[in-house]
Structures are given as structure tokens and as C-alpha cells.
Amino acid sequence: MTLDLSAPPRPLVISMGDPAGIGPEVTAKAWQALRQGPTPFCVLGDPALYGAVPTQVVTEVSQSVAVFAQALPILQGFQAPGVVVGQPNSTHAGVILTAIERGVDLVLSGQALGLVTAPIAKSVLMAAGFSHPGHTEFLGALLSTTPFEQTRGPVMMLAVEGLRVVPVTIHCALSEVPKRLTQEAIIHAARVTAEALVRDLSLMKPRLVVSALNPHAGEDGAFGDEEGRVIAPAVTALQAMGLHVRGPLPADSLFHGEARATFDAAICMYHDQALIPLKALDFWGGVNATLGLPIIRTSPDHGTGFDIAGHNIARPESMIAAIQMAATLAQGRMQS
């Protein structure tokens, strides 16, 4: 696709997340940090939640570009009455989900470049009948019938400066990981990741590493057989597809500086194996990007923070990074 430089700029959209959490606060702080920059965005939320900064209600997201430097643009139609900051309420589930769904529609229609989602509380949504484990799975369901030419996700990638990680298994008990770890799951995660790095970040020959599951990569079967039985065959299959992949590699020696310089993304076997090195490297600046979707979607790598909501102490670095990454991925996809 050729980038049309004559086309009017399009904003990102940010869904409100849980209105009782820190989403509105970090969004407002992100606007303060980025208002003079090249990445305008429009909030899908209740204007009453963003009173710490100047706001401008707009009727079309395209109007956001003109007002962005002076006020935080908020698209009309997402009122959340009765919000008590710090106290989640399942009566807000409807508007929370409507904001996400509208954000998807705005990106699919070409009115917005990408979607950034503020944090949600799964327990709040599930109390109102929500059946998905989280944002990632909900977006996958919403977009399941939308045409997509490459390997379909959703696959969760977490990123900070200098490290990208992709957990093959995500929200499950550690005891469940060996049961859920299959060759097919590893191959799928790696293929979606490699294709996204090419398509959205212009890394033409992405270098992937695949972590082991067990200590010392199983020590030739002494500490478990998943490396020889599951992970190594998956790596061999990926190599046969022409991908630049190494593994299984012991996780305890995979994330120091010299090792990180040798790969573009690490495919990890479970949640904490991926997230601990990422958060140790940059606790405040992590971004969650959903790969393998017809749209660009990112989010800050933190939760709703109900315990600190309303105290003006929430740090916005992760939201700022999520906005900037969404813009980078969207530009890369338009140019691919």
C-alpha cells in the first residue's frame, strides 16, 4: 500500500476503560504530554471524567485533529452516570464495552488510525455477563469475521524499549501450562509475531527466539520432556517455513543485554516468564499490543488501579508509550 501524504491526518481513538479507575487520569496526563506532538487522539468516554484538563466534545473523530493542541477531544455519546472514583460498578459495563466496540468500528471504517484501550476490570464486566477473559479475546471475537490476509490472532505482545515478548499461554494457572503448551500454539504465536514485525514495523527478516519451559532447557530430559517433545519440533517446523528462529533456549540466560541484542522478539512459554524480564527492564513503560488483527490495538501494561484512582498519583508513561506505539504500528501498516 502506498501512503497518501495528501490525505487529511486521522486520529487514534482511546476507549474509556473502567471509569472508576485510573484510565481517565492517565489519558488526560498523556494528552498533556503529547498535545503539541504529531499523534492526535480522541477519547471515547464521559467528559465529566476528564475535568483535570481542558476538553472539547466533538461529534466526529475527524474534528479531533483541529482542537487537539488546545483541548482533549472527547466523542459525544459515552456518558457514565454515577461514577465514584475508586469504586467499580457493574452498571458501567455497557458503556465500557460500547466504547471498545465503537473504537473498533471507527478504525475499520477508516475514520481512526488505531485503537488504544484504557484498562478494564474483568470482574466488573463478568458480573454483567461478559464472557471473555479480557480485552484481547474480546477484540478477537469482535473481529473474527473481518477479512484479514495474514495469520489471524489475537496474539498478545508486550514491549518496552529493547525487548518484545510474546507469551504462548497467558491467563492460566502455572500447573495448566504444560497441558496447554502445544506445537500448534507455539507455531501460531511465532508466525503471527513474525508477520506483524514485517508488516507493522518493517523488520523484513525478524529474528525470533523461543524460550524453554523447564530449567536448563530440560537438561536433556532430566527436568522435563516438553523441550524435546513439543518446543524443539515447533522450532524445526518454523525454520522449515523460512523463519529465522532459535530455541528452545534456557529462559534464565535469554534476557540480559547481550542476549537481547540478538533477537527482535522472544516467544515465551507462559505469562510470568515473559512479563518478569519486561517489567524488570521498564516497569512503568510497558505496552500491550494485540497482533494478528485487522486493526491496530495497543493498551498500557497496567490495570485499573482502583486503589490509587482519584489521588492524582497514577503515572502515565505506559499510556503515553501505548499511544506512540499505536501510531508507529499504524504508520507501518499503511506503508506496507
MARNUSE-214317 format. One record per atom (N, C-alpha, C): x, y, z; residue in one letter. Coordinates in steps of 0.2 Angstrom, whole numbers, plus 5000, padded with zeros to 4 digits. Example, Ala and Ser with C-alpha at 12.3 -4.5 7.8 and 13.67 -1.06 7.14 Angstrom:
BEGIN
506649725039A506249785039A506649845039A506449895035S506849955036S506450005039S
***
This chain:
BEGIN
500449945000M500050005000M500450065000M500350114996T500650174996T500350225000T500750265005L500550315009L500350375006L499750395006D499450455003D499650515008D500150555006L500350615010L499850665010L499450665005S498950725004S498350715008S498250655011A497650635015A497650675021A497050695024P497050735030P497250685036P497550705041P497850665046P497250635050P497250575052R496750545056R497050535063R496550535068P496750525075P496750455077P497050435082L496950375086L496350385090L496050335092V495450335097V495650295103V495450325109I495650295116I494950275119I494850215120S494250195124S494350205131S493750225135M493750245141M494050205147M493950135145G494150085151G493650095156G493850075162D493350075168D493350145171D492850185171P492850255173P492950265180P492950215184A493150225191A493850215192A494250195187G494950185188G495450235186G496050225185I496550275183I496550295175I496150255171G496150265164G496050345162G495550375165P495450445163P496050485165P496350475171E496850515174E497550505169E497650445167V498250435163V498150465156V497550455154T497350485147T497450555147T497250595152A497250665152A498050685153A498350645157K499150665158K499450655151K499250595147A499550585141A499450645136A498850665136W498650725132W499150785134W499250795140Q499650855142Q500350845139Q500550785139A501250765137A501350775129A500750755126L500850745118L500450795114L500150845118R499650895114R500050935109R500650945109Q501050985104Q501350935099Q501250865099G501650825095G501250805089G501450755085P501150735079P500650685079P500450665086T499950605086T499350625090T498850655086P498150675089P497750615091P497350615096F496950565098F496250595101F495750545100C495050565103C494850515108C494550535113V494350495119V493650475117V493450415119L492850385119L492650375126L492350425129G492250425136G491750485138G491650485145D491250535148D491650595149D491450655146P491850715148P491950735155P491450715159A491550735166A492150695170A492350645167L492950615170L493650645168L493650695164Y494250715162Y494350795163Y494050815169G494050885170G494650915172G495150875174A495850905176A496150935170A495950935164V496250965158V495650995154V495851045150P495351075145P495051015140P494451015139T494150965135T493650995130T493550965124Q493150985119Q492750925116Q492150925117V491650875114V491650885107V491750825103V491650835096V491150785094V490850795088T490350755085T490650705080T491250715078E491550675073E492350665075E492650605074V493350605077V493750645072V493550655066S493950705062S494050775065S493650795069Q493650865072Q494250865077Q494450805079S494950805085S495650835083S495750835076V496450855074V496550925075V495950965074A496051035074A496051065081A495751025086V495651055093V496251025097V496550975095F496950935099F497550975103F497851025100A498351065104A498051105110A497451125109Q497051165114Q496651125119Q496351075117A495951035122A495950965120A495750925125L495750845124L495050835121L495050805115P494450795111P494150735114P493450735115I493050685118I492450675113I492350615110L491750605106L491150595110L490650635108Q490050635112Q489650565112Q489350545117G488950485117G489150435122G489550445126F489850395131F489750415138F489150435140Q489050455147Q489050395152Q489450405158A489450355163A489150385169A488550385170P488250425176P488450385183P488550425188G488550395195G489250365196G489750385193V490450355194V490750385201V490950335205V491350355211V492050335210V492450375209V493150365208V493450315213V493750255211G494050205215G493550155217G492850165215Q492350115217Q492050085211Q492350025208P492049995202P491249975203P490949985197N490249975197N490049935191N489749875191S489549835185S489049875181S488649925184T488149965179T488549995174T489150005174H489550045169H489849995164H489649935164A489949885159A489749895152A489049915152G488849935145G489249985141G489350045145V489650095141V490450085140V490750045145I491450025144I491449985137I491049935137L491049895131L490849925124L490349975125T490150015119T490750055116T491150085121A491750125119A492250075115A492350015117I492849975114I492549955107I491849935107E491549915100E491549975095E491450035098R491450095093R492150115091R492650105095G493350115093G493450065088G493350005088V493449955083V493149975076V492449995077D492150025071D492450085067D492650125072L493050185069L493650175065L494050125068V494650105064V494450065058V494050025058L493849985052L493550025047L493250085049S492950125044S493450175041S494050175044G494550225041G494550295044G494050305049Q494050365052Q494550375058Q494850325060A495350325065A495950275063A496550295065L497150255063L497250195067L497050195074G497150135078G496750145084G496750095088L496350095095L496850085101L496750125105V497150125112V496650115117V496650055121T496150045126T496450055133T496050095137A496250105144A496050045148A496250035154P496149975157P495449965159P495249895159I494649875161I494749825167I494249815171A494249765176A493749705174A494049655173K493749595171K493149575175K493249585182S492749565187S492149605186S492249665185V491649715184V491249695178V491549675172L491249665166L490849595167L491249545170M490949475171M490349475175M490349525180A489749525184A489149555180A489249585174A488749605170A488649555164A488949495164G488849445159G489349445154G489949475155F490449475150F490749405150F490849375144S491149305144S491849295142S492249355141H492849345138H493449355143H493949325143P494449335148P494749405149P494749445143G495049505143G494949545137G495249605136H495249645130H495449605124H495949565125T496249535119T495749485116T495449445120E495049395117E494349425115E494149475118F493549515116F493649545109F494249575108L494349605101L494449555096L494749495098G494749445093G494049415091G493649415096A492949395094A492549445090A492649515091L492349565088L492549565080L493249545079L493549555073L493549485069L493249435072S493349365069S493149355062S492649395060T492349385053T492649445048T493049485051T493349535047T493949515042T493949525036P494449495032P495149515034P495649465034F496249485036F496749435032F497249465029E497549425024E498149375027E498349395033Q498849355036Q498649315041Q499149285045T498949235050T498549275056T497949245057R497549285062R497649275069R497649325073G497749315080G497149305084G497049335090P497449385093P498049345096P498649385096V499249365100V499449425104V499549415110M499749475114M500549485114M500749545112M501449555113M501549615118M502049605122L502249665127L502849685125L502949755125A503549785123A503749845127A504449855128V504749915131V505349925126V505649985127E506249995123E506749935124E506949905119G507449855119G507249785120G506549775121L506349705122L505549695120L505449645116R504749625114R504649555116R504149535120V504049465122V503249445120V503249385119V502549355117V502449295121V501949295126P501849235129P501349185125P501549125125V501149075121V500549055125V500649045132T500049035136T499949105140T499349125142I499349185145I499049185152I498349185153H498049195159H497749125161H498249085164C498049015167C498549005173C498348955177A498748935182A499448905179A499948915183L500548885181L500548805180L500148775184S500048705183S499748685177S499348725174E499048715167E499448725161E500048765162V500448775156V500648715152V500948665155P501248605151P500648575147P500048575150K499448545146K499248585140K499348655141R499148705136R499648715130R500248695132L500848705128L500848655122L500748675116T500748635110T501148655105T501348615100Q501748635095Q501348685091Q500748675090E500248715086E500248785089E500248795096A500148855099A500748895098A501348865099I502048895098I502148925091I501948875086I502048895079I501548955077I500948955080H500449005079H500749075081H500949075088A501149135091A501749165087A502249125085A502849145082A502649175075A502249135071R502049165064R501749225065R501249235069V500849305070V501349355071V501849345076T502349395078T502749405072T503049365069A503549375063A503149415058A502549395056E502149435051E502049505053E501849515060A501749585062A502349625062A502949595064L503549635064L503749655057L503649615052V503749635045V503249685043V502549675044R502049715041R502049785045R502049785051D501949845055D502549885057D503149845058L503749885060L504349875055L504149855049S504649855043S505349815045S505249765049L505849725051L505749665046L506149665040M506049625034M506249555036M506749545040K506949475042K506949475050K506349465053P506349475060P506749405064P507049425069R507449365072R507049355079R506849285079L506449265085L506849215089L506749215095V507049165100V506449135103V506449065105V505949035108V506249005115V505949025120S506249005127S506048935128S506448905133A506248835135A505748845141A505448795143L504948795148L505248775155L505748725155N506048705161N506748735162N506948725168P507648745170P508148715165P508648755163H509148725159H508948695153H508348725150A508048695144A507948615145A507748595151G507648525152G508148485154G508848505153E509448465154E509348395151E509248395144D509148335141D508648285143D508148315146G507548275148G507548265156G508148285159A508148265166A507648315170A507448375168F507048415171F506348425167F506148375163G505548385159G505648375152G505148345148D505248325141D504948375136D504648435139E504248475134E504748505129E505348515131E505848545126E505948495120E506048435121G506148385116G505548365112G504948365116R504348335113R503948385110R503948455112V503448505110V503848565107V504348595111I504648655109I505048645103I505548605103A506048595098A505748575091A505248535091P504848515085P504548575082P504248625086A503948685084A504448725081A505048735084V505548775081V505848755074V505848685074T506048655067T505548665062T504948665064A504348675059A504448755057A504548795061L504548865060L505148885055L505748855056Q506348855052Q506148835045Q505848775045A505648755038A505148795034A504848845038M504448895034M504848955032M505448955034G505849005032G505949065037G505749055043L505849105048L506449095052L506749155054H507349155057H507249145065H507249085067V507049065074V507549025077V507749035084R508148995088R507848965094R508048915096G507748885103G507648815102G507448785108P507248815114P507848835118P507848895121L508448925125L508248935132L508748925136P508548925144P508349005145P507849005149A507549075150A507949115154A508349085159D508749125163D509349155160D509549145154S510049175151S509849215144S509249225144L508949245137L508849325137L508849355143F508649425143F509149475146F509749455147H510249505148H510449545142H510749605143G510849655137G511149625131G511649585131E511949555125E511549505122E511149465126A510649415123A510149455119A509849505122R509349545119R509549575113R510149595112A510349625105A510349575100A510249505101T510249455096T509549435093T509049465096F508349455093F507949515093F507349505089D506849555089D506249545093D506149485095A505549465099A505749395102A505449385108A505549325112A504849285113A504849225110I504249185111I504249145118I503849165123C503949135129C503349085131C503549045135M503048985136M502449005141M502549055145Y502049075150Y502049145152Y501549165155H501449235157H502049265160H502249245166D502749275170D503449265167D503549215164Q504249205160Q504349265155Q503749295152A503849345148A503849415151A503349425156L503249485160L503749505165L504049455168I504549475173I505149515170I505549485165P506049525162P505849595159P505249595156L505049655153L504949705159L504649695164K504449745169K505049755174K505549715174A506149725177A506549775173A506549775167L506849815162L506549885162L505849895162D505549955162D504849945165D504749955172F504149935175F503549985173F503750055171W503250105170W503050115163W503450085158G503350105151G503150045147G502849995149G502749935145G502049955141G502049915135V501449925131V501249855129V500549845129N500249785127N499949795120N500249755115A500049765108A499649705106A499149705103T498749645100T498949635093T499249575091L499549565085L499049515081L499049515075G498649475071G497849495070G497749555070L497049585070L497049635064L496449645061P496349685055P496449765057P496549775064I496649845066I497249845070I497449905072I498049915076I497649925083I497949895088R497649905095R498249895100R498349945104T498849945110T498449965116T498749955122S498549975128S499149985133S499050025138P499550025143P499649955147P500149935149D500349875153D500249885160D499649905162H499449905169H498649905170H498449895176G497749885177G497349945179G496849945182T496349995183T496550035189T496950015193G497250055199G496750085203G496150045205F495650075209F495950105216F496450075218D496650095225D497050165225D497250185219I497550255219I497150305214I496650275212A496250325207A495950385211A495950445208G495750505211G496250535216G496850515216H497350545220H497850575216H497850575210N498250615205N498950595206N499050525207I499750505208I499850445202I499450435198A499550375193A500050405188A500550365186R501050385181R500750365174R500850415169P500650405163P501050375158P501650355160E502150335155E501950275150E501550225153S501350175149S500850195144S500350235146M499850265141M500150305136M500650345138I501050385133I501350335128I501750285130A502050235126A501550195122A500950185124A500450145120A500250185115A500150255116I499850295111I500450305105I501050315107Q501550315102Q501650255098Q501650195102M501750135098M501150125093M500550145095A499950135091A500050175084A500350235085A500450275079A500950245075A501550225078T502050195074T501850135070T501450085074L501150025070L500750045065L500250095066A499850115061A500150145055A500650185056Q501050215050Q501450155046Q501650105050G502050055047G501550015043G500950005045R500449965041R500249995035R500150065035M499950105030M500450095024M501150095026Q501650095021Q501850025019Q501549975022S501749905020S501449885013S
***
